[in-house]
């Protein structure tokens, strides 16, 4: 069981089972939403339980994806493609060690010019 929350604790979640290795998205939308790149893990919807969902605001950032954040503290929590059977959960929202390691970087063609990616992980242009 993995647990997490927003900064103020109004939104909490529990995930049954292990976590997939996360990726880091460097697209301009993720950078603007998170303040840097957005690291997340994809979780099957049947494995996640969310409490305090009345405090989640969903922003429709594209035709196919919405992003969830806490209305009280503003924490970025979810990247949700409603047409899929999974939801991405922000790695920074987990309360305890996740026992995962970043597996790759995506949308690196769009990354900010103020940092370098130097960890030798795979880098996908899109």
C-alpha positions, -999 to 999 in steps of 0.1 A, spaced: 0 0 0 13 34 -10 -2 66 6 1 102 -4 -15 136 0 -14 172 -11 6 197 10 -22 207 33 -36 171 36 -71 179 24 -67 154 -5 -53 120 3 -49 88 -17 -40 52 -12 -27 28 -39 -29 -9 -36 0 -29 -50 33 -19 -64 41 12 -84 54 14 -119 86 32 -126 79 69 -131 88 91 -160 96 128 -161 77 149 -186 94 180 -198 66 194 -220 57 230 -217 23 223 -201 38 201 -174 66 226 -167 41 254 -164 17 234 -142 44 220 -118 71 248 -120 96 224 -134 92 190 -150 64 166 -138 74 132 -125 46 107 -122 36 71 -121 7 55 -140 -18 37 -117 -47 15 -127 -79 33 -116 -91 2 -98 -60 4 -75 -64 40 -63 -87 54 -36 -90 92 -33 -103 109 -2 -112 146 -1 -120 147 -38 -143 177 -32 -110 196 -28 -97 186 -62 -101 210 -91 -98 195 -125 -83 217 -152 -89 205 -188 -54 212 -202 -61 196 -236 -89 178 -254 -78 144 -240 -63 153 -206 -72 170 -174 -50 179 -144 -60 176 -108 -48 199 -80 -59 208 -45 -81 238 -43 -68 247 -9 -30 245 -12 -26 242 -50 -6 210 -50 -3 193 -84 -15 157 -79 -29 140 -110 -26 139 -147 -58 122 -159 -67 110 -194 -103 100 -186 -106 78 -217 -78 55 -203 -80 29 -175 -52 46 -155 -44 79 -139 -9 94 -134 0 104 -98 26 129 -90 57 114 -74 61 143 -51 27 136 -35 37 103 -20 42 103 18 67 75 21 95 59 0 81 46 -33 109 21 -39 109 32 -76 135 48 -98 128 72 -127 127 52 -160 128 78 -187 124 114 -198 97 124 -222 91 155 -244 127 165 -239 125 185 -272 104 209 -252 124 211 -220 135 243 -203 168 258 -213 178 264 -176 187 228 -168 204 197 -183 194 161 -182 225 142 -171 213 109 -156 218 88 -187 182 76 -187 164 72 -221 152 106 -235 123 106 -258 118 137 -280 80 134 -275 
